[in-house]
């Protein structure tokens, strides 16, 4: 009997802590501003793309990029497209090694440096803050879960501490995040019990808690059956 009581007591304490976390995080989530947590309040709507003003005679033929591709060790090309990058016509090449950029006029390899990353971030930023930092983050060390590669993080000193994330390979805008998003992310982590960085509600930890909850219920039923008078059964 003592062991059953002890088991029930400690299981109840454990489940109570998690119920408190579920309830508390749910309350906080319900009060957060969706526009702030999504970064939309500082994100400028993308302008309609302007036609590329190109002089076909000055463009490199894609086939002429062969030497550059070989020199860069690029193989297994799956896609090659002509795009605009900050007013410049570029070839975007997708291969087994990832994404590479080449100047469509000169054929030279291009890379996204800190200056270009800051300029691209400014084009998407609609807040009133001042740019305070541009950081290159290596894959596996950054806080953007849904992007596996390197990226640039451009930070502003507005009220939300906005951070603009860009893909380091081709300058794609990935996200606008801020302190409000960080709070939401923490609350969702506690609510879904997914401490891997994602928001998966069907993870192993929540299954364990579900089994422990079932064990608490079973132990409670057993204890109740022992204290109910025999005549009332």
C-alpha positions in Angstrom: 0.0 0.0 0.0 2.8 2.4 0.9 4.5 1.8 -2.4 1.3 2.5 -4.3 0.7 5.7 -2.4 4.3 6.8 -3.0 4.1 6.1 -6.7 0.8 7.9 -7.0 2.1 10.9 -5.1 5.2 11.4 -7.2 3.4 10.8 -10.4 0.8 13.3 -9.4 3.5 15.9 -8.6 5.2 15.3 -12.0 2.0 15.6 -13.9 1.0 18.7 -12.0 4.2 20.4 -12.9 3.6 19.7 -16.6 0.0 20.8 -16.4 1.2 24.1 -14.9 3.6 24.5 -17.9 0.8 23.6 -20.4 -1.6 26.1 -18.8 0.9 28.9 -18.3 2.4 28.6 -21.7 -1.0 28.5 -23.3 -2.1 31.7 -21.5 1.1 33.5 -22.7 0.6 32.3 -26.3 -3.0 33.5 -26.3 -1.9 37.1 -25.4 1.0 37.4 -27.9 0.5 39.6 -30.9 0.5 37.4 -34.0 1.8 40.2 -36.3 4.8 40.8 -33.9 5.7 37.2 -33.5 5.6 36.6 -37.2 7.8 39.6 -37.9 5.2 41.1 -40.3 5.2 44.5 -38.5 8.8 45.2 -39.7 8.7 43.3 -43.0 8.1 45.3 -46.1 5.8 43.6 -48.6 7.8 42.5 -51.6 7.5 44.9 -54.6 6.4 43.6 -58.0 9.5 42.4 -59.8 10.6 44.8 -62.5 11.5 43.3 -65.9 15.2 42.7 -66.3 16.6 45.3 -68.6 19.2 43.1 -70.4 21.4 43.5 -73.4 21.3 39.9 -74.8 24.6 40.6 -76.6 26.3 41.2 -73.2 25.0 38.1 -71.5 27.2 35.1 -71.1 25.8 31.9 -72.6 25.1 29.4 -69.8 27.3 26.9 -71.6 30.2 29.3 -71.3 30.1 28.9 -67.5 31.6 25.4 -67.9 35.1 26.6 -67.0 33.9 28.5 -63.9 31.8 25.5 -62.8 34.7 23.1 -63.2 37.1 25.4 -61.4 34.7 25.7 -58.5 34.2 21.9 -58.4 30.5 22.1 -59.2 29.0 18.9 -60.5 25.5 17.3 -60.8 23.7 20.5 -61.9 20.0 20.2 -61.5 18.8 23.8 -62.3 20.2 26.9 -63.9 18.1 30.1 -64.0 18.5 33.8 -64.8 17.5 36.0 -61.9 17.9 39.5 -60.5 20.1 40.1 -57.4 20.0 43.6 -56.1 19.6 45.0 -59.7 22.2 42.7 -61.2 21.4 39.9 -63.6 22.9 36.6 -62.2 22.8 32.9 -63.1 21.6 30.8 -60.1 23.0 27.3 -60.4 21.7 24.5 -58.2 24.0 21.4 -58.0 25.0 18.6 -55.8 27.2 21.1 -53.9 24.4 23.5 -53.2 23.5 26.9 -54.8 26.1 29.1 -56.6 25.7 32.5 -58.2 27.5 33.8 -61.3 27.4 37.3 -62.9 25.3 36.9 -66.1 27.5 39.4 -67.9 31.0 38.5 -66.9 30.5 34.9 -65.8 32.4 35.6 -62.6 31.4 33.7 -59.5 29.5 35.8 -57.0 29.1 35.5 -53.2 26.9 37.2 -50.6 29.2 39.3 -48.4 28.3 41.3 -45.3 27.8 44.5 -47.3 25.4 42.9 -49.8 23.5 41.0 -47.0 23.0 44.3 -45.2 21.7 45.9 -48.4 19.3 43.1 -49.1 18.0 43.1 -45.5 17.4 46.9 -45.8 15.1 46.3 -48.8 12.8 44.1 -46.7 13.0 46.1 -43.5 10.1 48.4 -42.8 10.8 49.3 -39.1 12.3 52.4 -37.6 15.4 50.8 -36.1 19.1 51.3 -36.9 21.2 48.4 -38.3 23.6 47.4 -35.5 25.1 44.1 -36.6 25.7 41.8 -39.6 26.8 38.2 -38.7 27.6 35.2 -40.8 26.3 32.1 -39.1 27.6 28.6 -40.1 25.2 25.7 -40.6 24.5 24.0 -37.3 25.3 27.0 -35.1 22.4 29.3 -35.9 19.0 29.6 -34.3 16.9 29.3 -37.5 15.7 25.7 -37.2 14.2 25.4 -40.7 17.3 26.3 -42.6 20.1 23.8 -42.8 22.8 25.9 -44.5 24.9 29.0 -43.7 23.1 32.3 -43.4 23.5 36.0 -42.7 21.8 37.6 -39.7 21.2 41.3 -39.8 20.1 42.9 -36.5 18.3 46.2 -35.8 17.8 48.1 -32.6 14.1 48.7 -32.8 11.7 48.0 -29.9 11.3 44.3 -31.0 15.1 43.7 -31.6 14.3 42.6 -35.1 16.7 40.1 -36.8 16.6 39.6 -40.6 17.8 36.2 -41.9 19.2 35.7 -45.4 20.5 32.5 -47.1 24.3 32.9 -47.4 24.4 31.1 -50.8 22.0 33.2 -52.8 20.7 36.0 -50.5 17.1 34.7 -50.3 15.1 36.4 -47.5 14.3 33.6 -45.0 12.7 35.3 -42.0 12.1 38.3 -39.8 12.4 37.3 -36.2 12.5 39.3 -32.9 12.2 39.1 -29.1 8.4 38.5 -29.4 9.1 35.5 -31.6 11.7 34.2 -29.2 9.1 34.3 -26.4 6.6 32.5 -28.5 9.2 29.9 -29.5 9.9 29.3 -25.8 6.3 29.0 -24.9 5.6 26.5 -27.8 8.6 24.5 -26.7 7.2 24.2 -23.2 3.6 23.6 -24.5 4.6 20.9 -27.0 7.4 19.5 -24.8 9.6 19.4 -27.9 13.0 20.5 -26.7 14.8 19.6 -30.0 14.1 23.1 -31.4 11.0 22.2 -33.4 7.3 22.3 -32.5 6.4 18.6 -32.9 3.4 17.6 -30.7 4.0 13.9 -31.4 7.4 13.5 -29.8 8.7 10.8 -27.5 8.7 13.0 -24.3 5.0 13.7 -24.5 4.3 10.0 -25.1 6.2 9.2 -21.9 4.2 11.8 -20.0 1.0 10.3 -21.4 2.0 6.9 -20.1 2.9 8.2 -16.7 -0.4 10.0 -16.6 -2.1 6.7 -17.3 0.0 5.0 -14.6 -1.2 7.7 -12.1 -4.8 7.1 -13.0 -4.4 3.4 -12.6 -2.7 3.7 -9.2 -5.4 6.1 -8.1 -8.1 3.7 -9.0 -6.3 0.9 -7.2 -5.9 3.1 -4.0 -9.5 4.1 -4.2 -10.6 0.5 -4.4 -8.7 -0.3 -1.2 -10.3 2.5 0.9 -13.9 2.0 -0.3 -15.8 0.0 2.4 -16.6 -3.5 1.4 -20.3 -3.0 2.1 -20.5 -0.1 -0.4 -19.1 -2.2 -3.2 
